[in-house]
Amino acid sequence: METQIANITVDVNEEGYLTNFAQWTPAVAEAIAKDLNIMLTPRHWEVITYLQNEHKSDSPLSIRKISKSGVVDIKEFYQLFPNAPLKAATKIAGIPKPASCI
Amino acid sequence: MNEFNGEVRKMMIILSKATLENVYAAFVLANGARMEGIEAEMFFTFFGLEAIHKGKLEHLHTATVGNPALHMPTLLGGLPGVEALATSMMKKEMEKIDMPDVLEFLDILKASGVKLWACKLAMEMFHYKKEDMFDDLDGIITVGDFYKQGSGLGTHMLFV
């Protein structure tokens, strides 16, 4: 379905994840983050860029992957994106919610 | 319904067994809770203590006797080496699906904010000392302490 995020029309699924990454912009990310009560810092952007690159190379995301990323450790990941970190971070990054159980 | 509209806020997971499949089930449930923004605490009791015992946690096995889901005759399951074989097969499959080993999983749980508690009574029964156990344990507590940890609305308890 279509919705307006940061004055841009984007396609999202029922959980609010972008379904077309081409529509993603940093402004969209800022708006989704704000909605999740997260203020994006340079550290957040490093993680977001990492997640987007992993997604581009079709590499499935999991918390174990994060721990081996060399970009962020699990503890900091939870601090940057409190509550459900991988769900929040992928939503902000404009990529699908990971379906992994680990 | 309570004030959180029945939402799960905290999972209190009790692990009483040391077979690989039970340990992983409990770990996946605890990690899965954190990944959904749900608090999680684990209580290791009786044989479950082996999952946090430094000398034992890397040598946990899959049960081949009394485990009908393996579809193996009970007599065969009891033969020497069969349990080790089944365990190594299981570990290979787990590696394929990117499942961490027990020690790495404990580190992930700890870093994710899962509280890890050892049961005082079982520690005494098995003559285990604090130094024998996983270094980042949150403590050795009684069942009463564990219930206290779980107080509050939206807490669920699970026994594995």
Boltz contact constraints between the chains, C-beta under 6 A:
constraints:
  - contact:
      token1: [A, 64]
      token2: [B, 98]
      max_distance: 6.0
  - contact:
      token1: [A, 64]
      token2: [B, 100]
      max_distance: 6.0
  - contact:
      token1: [A, 74]
      token2: [B, 111]
      max_distance: 6.0
  - contact:
      token1: [A, 74]
      token2: [B, 112]
      max_distance: 6.0
  - contact:
      token1: [A, 75]
      token2: [B, 111]
      max_distance: 6.0
  - contact:
      token1: [A, 83]
      token2: [B, 37]
      max_distance: 6.0
  - contact:
      token1: [A, 84]
      token2: [B, 36]
      max_distance: 6.0
  - contact:
      token1: [A, 84]
      token2: [B, 37]
      max_distance: 6.0
  - contact:
      token1: [A, 86]
      token2: [B, 35]
      max_distance: 6.0
  - contact:
      token1: [A, 101]
      token2: [B, 28]
      max_distance: 6.0
